[in-house]
Amino acid sequence: MSYSVGQVAGYAKVTVRTLHHYDEIGLLVPSERSHAGHRRYGDADLDRLQQILFYRELGFPLDEVAVLLDDPDADPQEHLRHQHELLSARIGKLQEMAAAVEQAMEARRMGIDLTPEEKFEVFGDFDPDDHAEEAGRRWGGTDAYQESQRRAASYTKEDWKRFTGGFDALHRRMGDLLARGVPADSDAAMDVAEEHRRFISRHCYECTYEMHTGLGEMYVADERFTATYEAIRPGLAVYMRDAMLANAARHS
């Protein structure tokens, strides 16, 4: 059985002009001609066209495709093996690209439009992307979360560095008070707690005293936050919570 050039073009979803070109350069010469001289393609021609289009999809130039297909030492099974290897590599690359796009989308949702190197420079070994989904699930419906997202969307790398630097400075000051044995309900500790609350209000969202004490409780209840503060100064998570509670009581 044979097929016309128009039929083959329809099957393969290529143009008739493309098939004419392949014929002219010797890449795909029809095995038959009609009495009127029209091209007729057999099953073997269709198999070869399928291989041509596969290699073209992978980006091979036509001259390299011809070499691959006309290699006298290659057999059909070898072609299939080679194509499987190439396709597997392509799938792996596409998966990497998909993962990169997903990370970019997550960063956009977080408002963190930074390169991986910039994020490491700003956040160290804390990756905000790791917590984006959870944050959205826990607080996505709140006004505070929406306000935080809106503000963060405009942050540059330098903005994030100033933000993390300011937060770190407050934590160090609180850690120093703890190390000196200053009570968590002292004026000095409560003053730092108040600065902490205002810092959040200034950079993230309007942080009420109720919300601030809720954060303090989370610092102790969530082991990830606890570990962060314990790394600064052992006991700091509880000390922070107690100072934030005392400060809220002072302003009630």
C-alpha positions in Angstrom: 0.0 0.0 0.0 1.2 3.5 -0.8 0.2 7.0 0.1 0.1 10.3 -1.7 2.2 13.3 -0.5 -0.9 15.0 0.7 -2.0 12.0 2.8 1.5 11.6 4.4 1.5 15.3 5.2 -1.8 14.9 6.9 -0.7 11.9 8.9 2.5 13.4 10.0 1.2 16.9 10.5 3.8 18.5 8.3 3.5 20.5 5.1 3.7 19.2 1.6 6.5 21.6 1.0 8.5 20.0 3.9 8.1 16.6 2.2 9.2 18.0 -1.1 12.3 19.5 0.6 13.1 16.2 2.2 12.9 14.5 -1.2 15.1 17.1 -2.9 17.9 16.8 -0.3 17.7 13.0 -0.3 16.6 12.7 3.3 13.2 11.0 2.5 12.9 9.9 -1.1 9.5 8.3 -1.9 9.9 4.6 -2.8 7.3 4.9 -5.6 6.0 7.2 -8.3 2.6 7.1 -9.9 2.2 6.8 -13.7 1.8 10.6 -13.7 5.1 11.0 -11.8 3.5 11.9 -8.4 5.3 10.8 -5.2 4.0 7.7 -3.4 5.1 6.7 0.0 5.2 3.2 1.4 5.2 1.9 5.0 9.0 1.9 5.2 9.0 5.6 4.1 6.5 6.4 6.8 8.8 4.7 9.4 11.7 6.8 8.2 9.7 10.0 8.3 8.7 9.2 11.9 12.4 8.9 12.8 13.2 12.1 11.0 10.6 14.0 12.8 11.7 12.5 16.2 15.2 13.7 15.7 14.0 17.1 14.4 11.9 17.5 17.6 15.1 16.9 19.6 16.8 19.7 17.7 19.0 17.7 15.4 19.9 19.5 12.1 18.8 17.7 8.9 22.4 16.8 7.9 23.0 15.0 11.2 19.6 13.3 10.9 20.7 11.9 7.6 23.9 10.5 9.0 22.1 8.9 11.9 19.5 7.2 9.6 21.9 6.2 6.9 24.5 4.6 9.2 25.1 1.2 7.7 26.1 -0.2 11.1 22.9 0.8 12.8 19.9 -1.5 13.0 16.2 -0.7 13.8 16.6 -1.9 17.4 19.7 0.3 17.8 17.7 3.3 16.6 15.0 2.6 19.1 17.5 2.3 21.9 19.2 5.6 20.9 15.9 7.3 20.6 14.9 6.0 24.0 18.1 7.4 25.6 17.6 10.8 23.9 13.9 10.9 24.9 14.7 10.0 28.5 17.3 12.8 28.7 14.8 15.2 27.2 12.2 14.2 29.8 14.8 14.7 32.6 15.6 18.2 31.3 11.9 19.1 31.0 11.3 17.9 34.5 14.1 20.2 35.7 12.6 23.1 33.8 9.2 22.4 35.3 10.6 22.3 38.8 12.4 25.6 38.1 9.1 27.2 36.9 7.3 25.9 40.0 9.9 27.5 42.2 9.6 30.7 40.4 5.8 30.6 40.7 6.1 29.9 44.5 8.6 32.8 44.8 6.2 35.1 43.0 3.4 34.0 45.4 5.8 34.8 48.3 6.8 38.1 46.7 10.4 36.9 46.7 11.7 37.6 43.2 15.3 36.6 43.9 17.8 34.2 42.3 18.9 31.2 44.4 22.2 32.9 45.1 20.5 36.0 46.3 18.1 34.1 48.5 21.0 32.3 50.1 22.7 35.6 50.6 19.6 37.1 52.2 18.1 34.2 54.2 21.1 31.8 54.7 19.9 28.2 55.1 16.3 29.3 55.7 14.4 28.9 52.4 11.1 30.9 52.4 9.8 28.7 49.5 9.8 25.7 51.9 7.1 27.5 54.1 5.1 29.3 51.4 2.4 26.6 51.0 2.0 26.2 54.8 1.8 29.9 55.3 -0.9 30.3 52.6 -2.8 27.4 54.2 -2.7 28.7 57.7 -3.1 32.4 57.1 -4.0 32.9 53.5 -7.5 34.1 54.3 -6.4 36.8 56.8 -6.0 40.5 56.0 -2.5 40.4 57.6 -1.4 37.7 55.2 -2.7 39.6 52.2 -1.1 42.8 53.4 2.2 41.0 53.9 2.1 39.6 50.4 1.3 43.0 48.9 4.2 44.6 50.6 6.7 41.8 49.9 5.8 41.8 46.2 7.7 45.1 45.9 10.8 44.1 47.9 14.2 44.0 46.2 17.2 42.0 47.4 18.5 45.0 49.3 15.0 45.4 50.9 15.1 41.8 52.1 18.7 42.2 53.4 17.6 45.3 55.4 14.6 43.4 56.7 16.5 40.3 57.8 19.3 42.4 59.2 16.9 44.4 61.3 15.1 41.3 62.6 18.5 39.7 63.4 19.6 42.8 65.4 16.4 42.6 67.5 16.9 38.9 68.2 20.5 39.5 69.2 19.5 42.3 71.6 16.9 40.0 73.2 19.5 37.2 73.4 21.9 39.6 75.1 19.3 40.5 77.8 18.7 36.8 78.4 22.4 36.1 78.7 22.7 38.9 81.3 19.9 37.5 83.3 17.5 40.4 82.7 13.9 39.2 83.5 11.6 38.8 80.5 9.0 41.1 82.1 11.6 43.9 82.7 11.2 47.3 80.9 14.3 46.5 78.9 13.0 43.2 77.5 9.5 44.6 77.0 10.9 47.6 75.1 12.7 45.2 72.7 9.5 43.2 72.3 7.7 46.4 71.5 10.3 47.3 68.8 9.8 43.8 67.5 6.1 44.3 67.1 6.5 47.7 65.5 9.1 46.3 63.1 6.6 43.7 61.9 4.0 46.4 61.5 6.3 48.6 59.6 7.6 45.9 57.2 5.0 43.1 57.0 1.5 43.9 58.3 -0.3 45.7 61.1 0.7 43.6 64.0 -1.7 44.0 67.0 -0.7 43.0 70.5 -3.0 40.0 70.2 -1.3 38.9 67.0 2.1 39.6 68.5 1.5 37.3 71.5 0.2 34.7 69.1 3.6 34.8 67.3 5.3 34.4 70.7 3.3 31.3 71.4 4.2 29.9 68.0 7.9 30.5 68.7 7.6 28.0 71.5 5.0 25.6 70.1 6.5 25.2 66.6 9.8 23.3 66.9 11.1 25.0 63.7 10.8 28.4 65.2 12.1 27.2 68.5 15.2 25.8 66.8 15.8 29.1 65.1 15.8 31.0 68.4 17.6 28.3 70.3 20.5 28.6 67.8 20.8 32.3 68.7 20.7 31.7 72.5 19.5 28.7 74.4 16.1 29.5 76.0 15.5 32.5 73.7 12.2 31.2 72.3 10.5 31.1 75.7 12.2 34.4 76.7 10.9 36.0 73.5 7.4 34.7 74.2 7.4 35.9 77.8 8.6 39.3 76.9 6.0 39.7 74.2 3.2 38.6 76.6 4.5 41.0 79.2 4.6 43.8 76.7 1.1 43.2 75.5 -0.1 43.2 79.1 1.7 46.5 79.7 -0.2 48.1 76.9 -3.6 46.6 77.7 
